[in-house]
Structures are given as C-alpha cells and as structure tokens.
Amino acid sequence: MSWVFKVMLVYLDTNIYCRPMDDQAKGKIRQETEAVLQILRWCRENKMKLLGSDMLRYEVTQISNVHKREEVRRYLRGCDSFVEQHVVVLALAQELEMLCGVGGRDAIHLSSAVIGNAEVFLTCDMDIVKKRRRINLVLKKLNRILDIENPVGFRDSFKEE
C-alpha cells in the first residue's frame, strides 16, 4: 500500500523574501533572516510548497535596489503556483481591509493566500500577525482558517519528519 502525504502550501509576504537583503545589524532581523533561509531550504527540499501572487510580482518591480530586486525575483522562481489578481481576490481583500483594518496591499496578499488555498501566511509585519484572530473570524464564514505567523515562530514550531 502506498501513502500520499499532503505537502503544506505556504505564502510568503514580500517582506519575507526581502529579509535576507536587509541590514543584519539588528538581532531581530538576523533571527528572521535565519528563519526565512531555513523555510526556503524546506521548500527546495519539497517539505513544503510556495504559493506566489501577482501582488508579489508587482511589489518586486517596486524594489529600487537592483541587487535586492533580482535576488527576490530569484526566490520567486521557486514558487510552485501563482494566484492571479482576479475579482474574487480583490473582493475578499476589500472585505479584509474593511473588517480587519488590514492595508490595501497586505489585504491583497492575505486574500491571494486564501484564494490559492495556502495553509500558512508568513510575514515580518507584526501588525498583521497581531490581527490574525480578527482575520480568521472573517475567513471562518468561508470555512477557511489561515495560520498567520512570523517566520521565527513558524520555523520553531515546524516539525520535520
């Protein structure tokens, strides 16, 4: 008998992809960078899959530092699938913005993760992490829950088999 195990689908916010190129002088940033690099290793090892979005692609074009922009583009090539910016994504984003106080682009990232069926949304934006209960109350009516985490907490709780 053969068993098929479902691999976790994760959505990484733009700030996650940028973290390795940020100033590493602060301990918090260095810790988040180590966690991000570990998570990206797990993705390359097929322990989890990456979900991307049109919003990620757009935000990458807005990175002024050429080296940073190219590194983030390289990371995005590791995404297994992408969510297009569609009316359904925008409608859910608008609802998250109104009911949860999540800003426009952040709401589109969250909405893309939900529509793309991600199980986990990782961000270095602690404001979003703090709003996860409110966000999940809105998502509950769609019969969805999205695990919203900082990369350090996620890395520390992820169990490798």
Phi and psi in radians as a Rosetta constraint file:
Dihedral C 1 N 2 CA 2 C 2 CIRCULARHARMONIC -1.949 0.35
Dihedral N 2 CA 2 C 2 N 3 CIRCULARHARMONIC 2.559 0.35
Dihedral C 2 N 3 CA 3 C 3 CIRCULARHARMONIC -1.977 0.35
Dihedral N 3 CA 3 C 3 N 4 CIRCULARHARMONIC 2.475 0.35
Dihedral C 3 N 4 CA 4 C 4 CIRCULARHARMONIC -1.960 0.35
Dihedral N 4 CA 4 C 4 N 5 CIRCULARHARMONIC 2.114 0.35
Dihedral C 4 N 5 CA 5 C 5 CIRCULARHARMONIC -1.744 0.35
Dihedral N 5 CA 5 C 5 N 6 CIRCULARHARMONIC 2.366 0.35
Dihedral C 5 N 6 CA 6 C 6 CIRCULARHARMONIC -1.369 0.35
Dihedral N 6 CA 6 C 6 N 7 CIRCULARHARMONIC 2.259 0.35
Dihedral C 6 N 7 CA 7 C 7 CIRCULARHARMONIC -1.580 0.35
Dihedral N 7 CA 7 C 7 N 8 CIRCULARHARMONIC 2.331 0.35
Dihedral C 7 N 8 CA 8 C 8 CIRCULARHARMONIC -1.097 0.35
Dihedral N 8 CA 8 C 8 N 9 CIRCULARHARMONIC 2.349 0.35
Dihedral C 8 N 9 CA 9 C 9 CIRCULARHARMONIC -1.753 0.35
Dihedral N 9 CA 9 C 9 N 10 CIRCULARHARMONIC 2.136 0.35
Dihedral C 9 N 10 CA 10 C 10 CIRCULARHARMONIC -2.096 0.35
Dihedral N 10 CA 10 C 10 N 11 CIRCULARHARMONIC 2.575 0.35
Dihedral C 10 N 11 CA 11 C 11 CIRCULARHARMONIC -2.011 0.35
Dihedral N 11 CA 11 C 11 N 12 CIRCULARHARMONIC 2.184 0.35
Dihedral C 11 N 12 CA 12 C 12 CIRCULARHARMONIC -1.839 0.35
Dihedral N 12 CA 12 C 12 N 13 CIRCULARHARMONIC 2.175 0.35
Dihedral C 12 N 13 CA 13 C 13 CIRCULARHARMONIC -1.123 0.35
Dihedral N 13 CA 13 C 13 N 14 CIRCULARHARMONIC 2.765 0.35
Dihedral C 13 N 14 CA 14 C 14 CIRCULARHARMONIC -0.962 0.35
Dihedral N 14 CA 14 C 14 N 15 CIRCULARHARMONIC -0.670 0.35
Dihedral C 14 N 15 CA 15 C 15 CIRCULARHARMONIC -1.126 0.35
Dihedral N 15 CA 15 C 15 N 16 CIRCULARHARMONIC -0.415 0.35
Dihedral C 15 N 16 CA 16 C 16 CIRCULARHARMONIC -1.171 0.35
Dihedral N 16 CA 16 C 16 N 17 CIRCULARHARMONIC -0.841 0.35
Dihedral C 16 N 17 CA 17 C 17 CIRCULARHARMONIC -1.123 0.35
Dihedral N 17 CA 17 C 17 N 18 CIRCULARHARMONIC -0.520 0.35
Dihedral C 17 N 18 CA 18 C 18 CIRCULARHARMONIC -1.428 0.35
Dihedral N 18 CA 18 C 18 N 19 CIRCULARHARMONIC -0.383 0.35
Dihedral C 18 N 19 CA 19 C 19 CIRCULARHARMONIC -0.938 0.35
Dihedral N 19 CA 19 C 19 N 20 CIRCULARHARMONIC -0.715 0.35
Dihedral C 19 N 20 CA 20 C 20 CIRCULARHARMONIC -1.108 0.35
Dihedral N 20 CA 20 C 20 N 21 CIRCULARHARMONIC -0.340 0.35
Dihedral C 20 N 21 CA 21 C 21 CIRCULARHARMONIC -1.720 0.35
Dihedral N 21 CA 21 C 21 N 22 CIRCULARHARMONIC 0.005 0.35
Dihedral C 21 N 22 CA 22 C 22 CIRCULARHARMONIC -1.360 0.35
Dihedral N 22 CA 22 C 22 N 23 CIRCULARHARMONIC 2.848 0.35
Dihedral C 22 N 23 CA 23 C 23 CIRCULARHARMONIC -1.063 0.35
Dihedral N 23 CA 23 C 23 N 24 CIRCULARHARMONIC 2.071 0.35
Dihedral C 23 N 24 CA 24 C 24 CIRCULARHARMONIC -1.527 0.35
Dihedral N 24 CA 24 C 24 N 25 CIRCULARHARMONIC 0.170 0.35
Dihedral C 24 N 25 CA 25 C 25 CIRCULARHARMONIC -1.148 0.35
Dihedral N 25 CA 25 C 25 N 26 CIRCULARHARMONIC -0.572 0.35
Dihedral C 25 N 26 CA 26 C 26 CIRCULARHARMONIC -1.476 0.35
Dihedral N 26 CA 26 C 26 N 27 CIRCULARHARMONIC 2.384 0.35
Dihedral C 26 N 27 CA 27 C 27 CIRCULARHARMONIC -1.021 0.35
Dihedral N 27 CA 27 C 27 N 28 CIRCULARHARMONIC -0.710 0.35
Dihedral C 27 N 28 CA 28 C 28 CIRCULARHARMONIC -1.076 0.35
Dihedral N 28 CA 28 C 28 N 29 CIRCULARHARMONIC -0.768 0.35
Dihedral C 28 N 29 CA 29 C 29 CIRCULARHARMONIC -1.154 0.35
Dihedral N 29 CA 29 C 29 N 30 CIRCULARHARMONIC -0.712 0.35
Dihedral C 29 N 30 CA 30 C 30 CIRCULARHARMONIC -1.098 0.35
Dihedral N 30 CA 30 C 30 N 31 CIRCULARHARMONIC -0.742 0.35
Dihedral C 30 N 31 CA 31 C 31 CIRCULARHARMONIC -1.101 0.35
Dihedral N 31 CA 31 C 31 N 32 CIRCULARHARMONIC -0.787 0.35
Dihedral C 31 N 32 CA 32 C 32 CIRCULARHARMONIC -1.111 0.35
Dihedral N 32 CA 32 C 32 N 33 CIRCULARHARMONIC -0.672 0.35
Dihedral C 32 N 33 CA 33 C 33 CIRCULARHARMONIC -1.074 0.35
Dihedral N 33 CA 33 C 33 N 34 CIRCULARHARMONIC -0.809 0.35
Dihedral C 33 N 34 CA 34 C 34 CIRCULARHARMONIC -1.043 0.35
Dihedral N 34 CA 34 C 34 N 35 CIRCULARHARMONIC -0.728 0.35
Dihedral C 34 N 35 CA 35 C 35 CIRCULARHARMONIC -1.138 0.35
Dihedral N 35 CA 35 C 35 N 36 CIRCULARHARMONIC -0.775 0.35
Dihedral C 35 N 36 CA 36 C 36 CIRCULARHARMONIC -1.052 0.35
Dihedral N 36 CA 36 C 36 N 37 CIRCULARHARMONIC -0.807 0.35
Dihedral C 36 N 37 CA 37 C 37 CIRCULARHARMONIC -1.101 0.35
Dihedral N 37 CA 37 C 37 N 38 CIRCULARHARMONIC -0.646 0.35
Dihedral C 37 N 38 CA 38 C 38 CIRCULARHARMONIC -1.147 0.35
Dihedral N 38 CA 38 C 38 N 39 CIRCULARHARMONIC -0.765 0.35
Dihedral C 38 N 39 CA 39 C 39 CIRCULARHARMONIC -1.088 0.35
Dihedral N 39 CA 39 C 39 N 40 CIRCULARHARMONIC -0.741 0.35
Dihedral C 39 N 40 CA 40 C 40 CIRCULARHARMONIC -1.129 0.35
Dihedral N 40 CA 40 C 40 N 41 CIRCULARHARMONIC -0.616 0.35
Dihedral C 40 N 41 CA 41 C 41 CIRCULARHARMONIC -1.093 0.35
Dihedral N 41 CA 41 C 41 N 42 CIRCULARHARMONIC -0.773 0.35
Dihedral C 41 N 42 CA 42 C 42 CIRCULARHARMONIC -1.059 0.35
Dihedral N 42 CA 42 C 42 N 43 CIRCULARHARMONIC -0.634 0.35
Dihedral C 42 N 43 CA 43 C 43 CIRCULARHARMONIC -1.156 0.35
Dihedral N 43 CA 43 C 43 N 44 CIRCULARHARMONIC -0.764 0.35
Dihedral C 43 N 44 CA 44 C 44 CIRCULARHARMONIC -1.111 0.35
Dihedral N 44 CA 44 C 44 N 45 CIRCULARHARMONIC -0.520 0.35
Dihedral C 44 N 45 CA 45 C 45 CIRCULARHARMONIC -1.507 0.35
Dihedral N 45 CA 45 C 45 N 46 CIRCULARHARMONIC 0.093 0.35
Dihedral C 45 N 46 CA 46 C 46 CIRCULARHARMONIC 1.092 0.35
Dihedral N 46 CA 46 C 46 N 47 CIRCULARHARMONIC 0.500 0.35
Dihedral C 46 N 47 CA 47 C 47 CIRCULARHARMONIC -1.467 0.35
Dihedral N 47 CA 47 C 47 N 48 CIRCULARHARMONIC -0.297 0.35
Dihedral C 47 N 48 CA 48 C 48 CIRCULARHARMONIC -2.712 0.35
Dihedral N 48 CA 48 C 48 N 49 CIRCULARHARMONIC 2.867 0.35
Dihedral C 48 N 49 CA 49 C 49 CIRCULARHARMONIC -2.064 0.35
Dihedral N 49 CA 49 C 49 N 50 CIRCULARHARMONIC 2.603 0.35
Dihedral C 49 N 50 CA 50 C 50 CIRCULARHARMONIC -1.745 0.35
Dihedral N 50 CA 50 C 50 N 51 CIRCULARHARMONIC 2.349 0.35
Dihedral C 50 N 51 CA 51 C 51 CIRCULARHARMONIC -1.889 0.35
Dihedral N 51 CA 51 C 51 N 52 CIRCULARHARMONIC 2.266 0.35
Dihedral C 51 N 52 CA 52 C 52 CIRCULARHARMONIC -1.954 0.35
Dihedral N 52 CA 52 C 52 N 53 CIRCULARHARMONIC -3.121 0.35
Dihedral C 52 N 53 CA 53 C 53 CIRCULARHARMONIC -2.676 0.35
Dihedral N 53 CA 53 C 53 N 54 CIRCULARHARMONIC 2.886 0.35
Dihedral C 53 N 54 CA 54 C 54 CIRCULARHARMONIC -1.074 0.35
Dihedral N 54 CA 54 C 54 N 55 CIRCULARHARMONIC -0.579 0.35
Dihedral C 54 N 55 CA 55 C 55 CIRCULARHARMONIC -1.137 0.35
Dihedral N 55 CA 55 C 55 N 56 CIRCULARHARMONIC -0.701 0.35
Dihedral C 55 N 56 CA 56 C 56 CIRCULARHARMONIC -1.044 0.35
Dihedral N 56 CA 56 C 56 N 57 CIRCULARHARMONIC -0.841 0.35
Dihedral C 56 N 57 CA 57 C 57 CIRCULARHARMONIC -1.026 0.35
Dihedral N 57 CA 57 C 57 N 58 CIRCULARHARMONIC -0.740 0.35
Dihedral C 57 N 58 CA 58 C 58 CIRCULARHARMONIC -1.110 0.35
Dihedral N 58 CA 58 C 58 N 59 CIRCULARHARMONIC -0.858 0.35
Dihedral C 58 N 59 CA 59 C 59 CIRCULARHARMONIC -1.083 0.35
Dihedral N 59 CA 59 C 59 N 60 CIRCULARHARMONIC -0.560 0.35
Dihedral C 59 N 60 CA 60 C 60 CIRCULARHARMONIC -1.096 0.35
Dihedral N 60 CA 60 C 60 N 61 CIRCULARHARMONIC -0.650 0.35
Dihedral C 60 N 61 CA 61 C 61 CIRCULARHARMONIC -1.141 0.35
Dihedral N 61 CA 61 C 61 N 62 CIRCULARHARMONIC -0.344 0.35
Dihedral C 61 N 62 CA 62 C 62 CIRCULARHARMONIC -1.558 0.35
Dihedral N 62 CA 62 C 62 N 63 CIRCULARHARMONIC -0.067 0.35
Dihedral C 62 N 63 CA 63 C 63 CIRCULARHARMONIC -1.311 0.35
Dihedral N 63 CA 63 C 63 N 64 CIRCULARHARMONIC 2.059 0.35
Dihedral C 63 N 64 CA 64 C 64 CIRCULARHARMONIC -1.322 0.35
Dihedral N 64 CA 64 C 64 N 65 CIRCULARHARMONIC -0.551 0.35
Dihedral C 64 N 65 CA 65 C 65 CIRCULARHARMONIC -1.306 0.35
Dihedral N 65 CA 65 C 65 N 66 CIRCULARHARMONIC 2.033 0.35
Dihedral C 65 N 66 CA 66 C 66 CIRCULARHARMONIC -1.067 0.35
Dihedral N 66 CA 66 C 66 N 67 CIRCULARHARMONIC -0.772 0.35
Dihedral C 66 N 67 CA 67 C 67 CIRCULARHARMONIC -1.062 0.35
Dihedral N 67 CA 67 C 67 N 68 CIRCULARHARMONIC -0.825 0.35
Dihedral C 67 N 68 CA 68 C 68 CIRCULARHARMONIC -1.087 0.35
Dihedral N 68 CA 68 C 68 N 69 CIRCULARHARMONIC -0.775 0.35
Dihedral C 68 N 69 CA 69 C 69 CIRCULARHARMONIC -1.045 0.35
Dihedral N 69 CA 69 C 69 N 70 CIRCULARHARMONIC -0.762 0.35
Dihedral C 69 N 70 CA 70 C 70 CIRCULARHARMONIC -1.211 0.35
Dihedral N 70 CA 70 C 70 N 71 CIRCULARHARMONIC -0.647 0.35
Dihedral C 70 N 71 CA 71 C 71 CIRCULARHARMONIC -1.118 0.35
Dihedral N 71 CA 71 C 71 N 72 CIRCULARHARMONIC -0.761 0.35
Dihedral C 71 N 72 CA 72 C 72 CIRCULARHARMONIC -1.138 0.35
Dihedral N 72 CA 72 C 72 N 73 CIRCULARHARMONIC -0.702 0.35
Dihedral C 72 N 73 CA 73 C 73 CIRCULARHARMONIC -1.041 0.35
Dihedral N 73 CA 73 C 73 N 74 CIRCULARHARMONIC -0.687 0.35
Dihedral C 73 N 74 CA 74 C 74 CIRCULARHARMONIC -1.084 0.35
Dihedral N 74 CA 74 C 74 N 75 CIRCULARHARMONIC -0.773 0.35
Dihedral C 74 N 75 CA 75 C 75 CIRCULARHARMONIC -1.062 0.35
Dihedral N 75 CA 75 C 75 N 76 CIRCULARHARMONIC -0.748 0.35
Dihedral C 75 N 76 CA 76 C 76 CIRCULARHARMONIC -1.107 0.35
Dihedral N 76 CA 76 C 76 N 77 CIRCULARHARMONIC -0.449 0.35
Dihedral C 76 N 77 CA 77 C 77 CIRCULARHARMONIC -1.117 0.35
Dihedral N 77 CA 77 C 77 N 78 CIRCULARHARMONIC -0.285 0.35
Dihedral C 77 N 78 CA 78 C 78 CIRCULARHARMONIC -1.429 0.35
Dihedral N 78 CA 78 C 78 N 79 CIRCULARHARMONIC -0.065 0.35
Dihedral C 78 N 79 CA 79 C 79 CIRCULARHARMONIC -1.193 0.35
Dihedral N 79 CA 79 C 79 N 80 CIRCULARHARMONIC 2.402 0.35
Dihedral C 79 N 80 CA 80 C 80 CIRCULARHARMONIC -1.451 0.35
Dihedral N 80 CA 80 C 80 N 81 CIRCULARHARMONIC -0.473 0.35
Dihedral C 80 N 81 CA 81 C 81 CIRCULARHARMONIC -2.718 0.35
Dihedral N 81 CA 81 C 81 N 82 CIRCULARHARMONIC 2.820 0.35
Dihedral C 81 N 82 CA 82 C 82 CIRCULARHARMONIC -2.275 0.35
Dihedral N 82 CA 82 C 82 N 83 CIRCULARHARMONIC 2.542 0.35
Dihedral C 82 N 83 CA 83 C 83 CIRCULARHARMONIC -1.769 0.35
Dihedral N 83 CA 83 C 83 N 84 CIRCULARHARMONIC 2.168 0.35
Dihedral C 83 N 84 CA 84 C 84 CIRCULARHARMONIC -1.382 0.35
Dihedral N 84 CA 84 C 84 N 85 CIRCULARHARMONIC 2.605 0.35
Dihedral C 84 N 85 CA 85 C 85 CIRCULARHARMONIC -1.277 0.35
Dihedral N 85 CA 85 C 85 N 86 CIRCULARHARMONIC 1.889 0.35
Dihedral C 85 N 86 CA 86 C 86 CIRCULARHARMONIC -2.192 0.35
Dihedral N 86 CA 86 C 86 N 87 CIRCULARHARMONIC 2.862 0.35
Dihedral C 86 N 87 CA 87 C 87 CIRCULARHARMONIC -0.985 0.35
Dihedral N 87 CA 87 C 87 N 88 CIRCULARHARMONIC -0.612 0.35
Dihedral C 87 N 88 CA 88 C 88 CIRCULARHARMONIC -1.160 0.35
Dihedral N 88 CA 88 C 88 N 89 CIRCULARHARMONIC -0.733 0.35
Dihedral C 88 N 89 CA 89 C 89 CIRCULARHARMONIC -1.097 0.35
Dihedral N 89 CA 89 C 89 N 90 CIRCULARHARMONIC -0.802 0.35
Dihedral C 89 N 90 CA 90 C 90 CIRCULARHARMONIC -1.161 0.35
Dihedral N 90 CA 90 C 90 N 91 CIRCULARHARMONIC -0.638 0.35
Dihedral C 90 N 91 CA 91 C 91 CIRCULARHARMONIC -1.153 0.35
Dihedral N 91 CA 91 C 91 N 92 CIRCULARHARMONIC -0.778 0.35
Dihedral C 91 N 92 CA 92 C 92 CIRCULARHARMONIC -1.157 0.35
Dihedral N 92 CA 92 C 92 N 93 CIRCULARHARMONIC -0.678 0.35
Dihedral C 92 N 93 CA 93 C 93 CIRCULARHARMONIC -1.051 0.35
Dihedral N 93 CA 93 C 93 N 94 CIRCULARHARMONIC -0.752 0.35
Dihedral C 93 N 94 CA 94 C 94 CIRCULARHARMONIC -1.093 0.35
Dihedral N 94 CA 94 C 94 N 95 CIRCULARHARMONIC -0.695 0.35
Dihedral C 94 N 95 CA 95 C 95 CIRCULARHARMONIC -1.147 0.35
Dihedral N 95 CA 95 C 95 N 96 CIRCULARHARMONIC -0.752 0.35
Dihedral C 95 N 96 CA 96 C 96 CIRCULARHARMONIC -1.111 0.35
Dihedral N 96 CA 96 C 96 N 97 CIRCULARHARMONIC -0.668 0.35
Dihedral C 96 N 97 CA 97 C 97 CIRCULARHARMONIC -1.112 0.35
Dihedral N 97 CA 97 C 97 N 98 CIRCULARHARMONIC -0.824 0.35
Dihedral C 97 N 98 CA 98 C 98 CIRCULARHARMONIC -1.229 0.35
Dihedral N 98 CA 98 C 98 N 99 CIRCULARHARMONIC -0.764 0.35
Dihedral C 98 N 99 CA 99 C 99 CIRCULARHARMONIC -1.566 0.35
Dihedral N 99 CA 99 C 99 N 100 CIRCULARHARMONIC -0.355 0.35
Dihedral C 99 N 100 CA 100 C 100 CIRCULARHARMONIC -2.065 0.35
Dihedral N 100 CA 100 C 100 N 101 CIRCULARHARMONIC -0.157 0.35
Dihedral C 100 N 101 CA 101 C 101 CIRCULARHARMONIC 1.243 0.35
Dihedral N 101 CA 101 C 101 N 102 CIRCULARHARMONIC 0.475 0.35
Dihedral C 101 N 102 CA 102 C 102 CIRCULARHARMONIC -1.605 0.35
Dihedral N 102 CA 102 C 102 N 103 CIRCULARHARMONIC 2.283 0.35
Dihedral C 102 N 103 CA 103 C 103 CIRCULARHARMONIC -1.052 0.35
Dihedral N 103 CA 103 C 103 N 104 CIRCULARHARMONIC 2.817 0.35
Dihedral C 103 N 104 CA 104 C 104 CIRCULARHARMONIC -0.830 0.35
Dihedral N 104 CA 104 C 104 N 105 CIRCULARHARMONIC -1.057 0.35
Dihedral C 104 N 105 CA 105 C 105 CIRCULARHARMONIC -1.159 0.35
Dihedral N 105 CA 105 C 105 N 106 CIRCULARHARMONIC -0.693 0.35
Dihedral C 105 N 106 CA 106 C 106 CIRCULARHARMONIC -1.090 0.35
Dihedral N 106 CA 106 C 106 N 107 CIRCULARHARMONIC -0.686 0.35
Dihedral C 106 N 107 CA 107 C 107 CIRCULARHARMONIC -1.117 0.35
Dihedral N 107 CA 107 C 107 N 108 CIRCULARHARMONIC -0.649 0.35
Dihedral C 107 N 108 CA 108 C 108 CIRCULARHARMONIC -1.199 0.35
Dihedral N 108 CA 108 C 108 N 109 CIRCULARHARMONIC -0.688 0.35
Dihedral C 108 N 109 CA 109 C 109 CIRCULARHARMONIC -1.040 0.35
Dihedral N 109 CA 109 C 109 N 110 CIRCULARHARMONIC -0.870 0.35
Dihedral C 109 N 110 CA 110 C 110 CIRCULARHARMONIC -1.055 0.35
Dihedral N 110 CA 110 C 110 N 111 CIRCULARHARMONIC -0.797 0.35
Dihedral C 110 N 111 CA 111 C 111 CIRCULARHARMONIC -1.079 0.35
Dihedral N 111 CA 111 C 111 N 112 CIRCULARHARMONIC -0.728 0.35
Dihedral C 111 N 112 CA 112 C 112 CIRCULARHARMONIC -1.066 0.35
Dihedral N 112 CA 112 C 112 N 113 CIRCULARHARMONIC -0.718 0.35
Dihedral C 112 N 113 CA 113 C 113 CIRCULARHARMONIC -1.085 0.35
Dihedral N 113 CA 113 C 113 N 114 CIRCULARHARMONIC -0.755 0.35
Dihedral C 113 N 114 CA 114 C 114 CIRCULARHARMONIC -1.164 0.35
Dihedral N 114 CA 114 C 114 N 115 CIRCULARHARMONIC -0.874 0.35
Dihedral C 114 N 115 CA 115 C 115 CIRCULARHARMONIC -1.114 0.35
Dihedral N 115 CA 115 C 115 N 116 CIRCULARHARMONIC -0.566 0.35
Dihedral C 115 N 116 CA 116 C 116 CIRCULARHARMONIC -1.447 0.35
Dihedral N 116 CA 116 C 116 N 117 CIRCULARHARMONIC 0.039 0.35
Dihedral C 116 N 117 CA 117 C 117 CIRCULARHARMONIC 1.166 0.35
Dihedral N 117 CA 117 C 117 N 118 CIRCULARHARMONIC 0.546 0.35
Dihedral C 117 N 118 CA 118 C 118 CIRCULARHARMONIC -1.182 0.35
Dihedral N 118 CA 118 C 118 N 119 CIRCULARHARMONIC 2.586 0.35
Dihedral C 118 N 119 CA 119 C 119 CIRCULARHARMONIC -1.629 0.35
Dihedral N 119 CA 119 C 119 N 120 CIRCULARHARMONIC -0.478 0.35
Dihedral C 119 N 120 CA 120 C 120 CIRCULARHARMONIC -2.311 0.35
Dihedral N 120 CA 120 C 120 N 121 CIRCULARHARMONIC 2.433 0.35
Dihedral C 120 N 121 CA 121 C 121 CIRCULARHARMONIC -2.103 0.35
Dihedral N 121 CA 121 C 121 N 122 CIRCULARHARMONIC 2.041 0.35
Dihedral C 121 N 122 CA 122 C 122 CIRCULARHARMONIC -1.860 0.35
Dihedral N 122 CA 122 C 122 N 123 CIRCULARHARMONIC 2.365 0.35
Dihedral C 122 N 123 CA 123 C 123 CIRCULARHARMONIC -2.635 0.35
Dihedral N 123 CA 123 C 123 N 124 CIRCULARHARMONIC 2.666 0.35
Dihedral C 123 N 124 CA 124 C 124 CIRCULARHARMONIC -1.635 0.35
Dihedral N 124 CA 124 C 124 N 125 CIRCULARHARMONIC -0.018 0.35
Dihedral C 124 N 125 CA 125 C 125 CIRCULARHARMONIC -1.455 0.35
Dihedral N 125 CA 125 C 125 N 126 CIRCULARHARMONIC 1.743 0.35
Dihedral C 125 N 126 CA 126 C 126 CIRCULARHARMONIC -1.159 0.35
Dihedral N 126 CA 126 C 126 N 127 CIRCULARHARMONIC -0.375 0.35
Dihedral C 126 N 127 CA 127 C 127 CIRCULARHARMONIC -1.101 0.35
Dihedral N 127 CA 127 C 127 N 128 CIRCULARHARMONIC -0.708 0.35
Dihedral C 127 N 128 CA 128 C 128 CIRCULARHARMONIC -1.201 0.35
Dihedral N 128 CA 128 C 128 N 129 CIRCULARHARMONIC -0.761 0.35
Dihedral C 128 N 129 CA 129 C 129 CIRCULARHARMONIC -1.023 0.35
Dihedral N 129 CA 129 C 129 N 130 CIRCULARHARMONIC -0.720 0.35
Dihedral C 129 N 130 CA 130 C 130 CIRCULARHARMONIC -1.154 0.35
Dihedral N 130 CA 130 C 130 N 131 CIRCULARHARMONIC -0.416 0.35
Dihedral C 130 N 131 CA 131 C 131 CIRCULARHARMONIC -1.639 0.35
Dihedral N 131 CA 131 C 131 N 132 CIRCULARHARMONIC 0.141 0.35
Dihedral C 131 N 132 CA 132 C 132 CIRCULARHARMONIC -1.055 0.35
Dihedral N 132 CA 132 C 132 N 133 CIRCULARHARMONIC -0.622 0.35
Dihedral C 132 N 133 CA 133 C 133 CIRCULARHARMONIC -1.128 0.35
Dihedral N 133 CA 133 C 133 N 134 CIRCULARHARMONIC -0.791 0.35
Dihedral C 133 N 134 CA 134 C 134 CIRCULARHARMONIC -1.115 0.35
Dihedral N 134 CA 134 C 134 N 135 CIRCULARHARMONIC -0.728 0.35
Dihedral C 134 N 135 CA 135 C 135 CIRCULARHARMONIC -1.067 0.35
Dihedral N 135 CA 135 C 135 N 136 CIRCULARHARMONIC -0.784 0.35
Dihedral C 135 N 136 CA 136 C 136 CIRCULARHARMONIC -1.221 0.35
Dihedral N 136 CA 136 C 136 N 137 CIRCULARHARMONIC -0.433 0.35
Dihedral C 136 N 137 CA 137 C 137 CIRCULARHARMONIC -1.127 0.35
Dihedral N 137 CA 137 C 137 N 138 CIRCULARHARMONIC -0.693 0.35
Dihedral C 137 N 138 CA 138 C 138 CIRCULARHARMONIC -1.188 0.35
Dihedral N 138 CA 138 C 138 N 139 CIRCULARHARMONIC -0.742 0.35
Dihedral C 138 N 139 CA 139 C 139 CIRCULARHARMONIC -1.236 0.35
Dihedral N 139 CA 139 C 139 N 140 CIRCULARHARMONIC -0.418 0.35
Dihedral C 139 N 140 CA 140 C 140 CIRCULARHARMONIC -1.021 0.35
Dihedral N 140 CA 140 C 140 N 141 CIRCULARHARMONIC -0.602 0.35
Dihedral C 140 N 141 CA 141 C 141 CIRCULARHARMONIC -1.212 0.35
Dihedral N 141 CA 141 C 141 N 142 CIRCULARHARMONIC -0.252 0.35
Dihedral C 141 N 142 CA 142 C 142 CIRCULARHARMONIC -1.685 0.35
Dihedral N 142 CA 142 C 142 N 143 CIRCULARHARMONIC 0.146 0.35
Dihedral C 142 N 143 CA 143 C 143 CIRCULARHARMONIC 1.027 0.35
Dihedral N 143 CA 143 C 143 N 144 CIRCULARHARMONIC 0.678 0.35
Dihedral C 143 N 144 CA 144 C 144 CIRCULARHARMONIC -2.258 0.35
Dihedral N 144 CA 144 C 144 N 145 CIRCULARHARMONIC 2.584 0.35
Dihedral C 144 N 145 CA 145 C 145 CIRCULARHARMONIC -2.334 0.35
Dihedral N 145 CA 145 C 145 N 146 CIRCULARHARMONIC 2.403 0.35
Dihedral C 145 N 146 CA 146 C 146 CIRCULARHARMONIC -2.115 0.35
Dihedral N 146 CA 146 C 146 N 147 CIRCULARHARMONIC 2.089 0.35
Dihedral C 146 N 147 CA 147 C 147 CIRCULARHARMONIC -1.307 0.35
Dihedral N 147 CA 147 C 147 N 148 CIRCULARHARMONIC 1.940 0.35
Dihedral C 147 N 148 CA 148 C 148 CIRCULARHARMONIC -1.842 0.35
Dihedral N 148 CA 148 C 148 N 149 CIRCULARHARMONIC 2.074 0.35
Dihedral C 148 N 149 CA 149 C 149 CIRCULARHARMONIC -2.435 0.35
Dihedral N 149 CA 149 C 149 N 150 CIRCULARHARMONIC 2.761 0.35
Dihedral C 149 N 150 CA 150 C 150 CIRCULARHARMONIC -1.416 0.35
Dihedral N 150 CA 150 C 150 N 151 CIRCULARHARMONIC 2.588 0.35
Dihedral C 150 N 151 CA 151 C 151 CIRCULARHARMONIC -1.065 0.35
Dihedral N 151 CA 151 C 151 N 152 CIRCULARHARMONIC -0.556 0.35
Dihedral C 151 N 152 CA 152 C 152 CIRCULARHARMONIC -1.157 0.35
Dihedral N 152 CA 152 C 152 N 153 CIRCULARHARMONIC -0.855 0.35
Dihedral C 152 N 153 CA 153 C 153 CIRCULARHARMONIC -1.077 0.35
Dihedral N 153 CA 153 C 153 N 154 CIRCULARHARMONIC -0.704 0.35
Dihedral C 153 N 154 CA 154 C 154 CIRCULARHARMONIC -1.130 0.35
Dihedral N 154 CA 154 C 154 N 155 CIRCULARHARMONIC -0.862 0.35
Dihedral C 154 N 155 CA 155 C 155 CIRCULARHARMONIC -0.988 0.35
Dihedral N 155 CA 155 C 155 N 156 CIRCULARHARMONIC -0.774 0.35
Dihedral C 155 N 156 CA 156 C 156 CIRCULARHARMONIC -1.194 0.35
Dihedral N 156 CA 156 C 156 N 157 CIRCULARHARMONIC -0.400 0.35
Dihedral C 156 N 157 CA 157 C 157 CIRCULARHARMONIC -1.744 0.35
Dihedral N 157 CA 157 C 157 N 158 CIRCULARHARMONIC -0.201 0.35
Dihedral C 157 N 158 CA 158 C 158 CIRCULARHARMONIC -1.303 0.35
Dihedral N 158 CA 158 C 158 N 159 CIRCULARHARMONIC 2.225 0.35
Dihedral C 158 N 159 CA 159 C 159 CIRCULARHARMONIC -1.741 0.35
Dihedral N 159 CA 159 C 159 N 160 CIRCULARHARMONIC 2.069 0.35
Dihedral C 159 N 160 CA 160 C 160 CIRCULARHARMONIC -1.462 0.35
Dihedral N 160 CA 160 C 160 N 161 CIRCULARHARMONIC 2.478 0.35
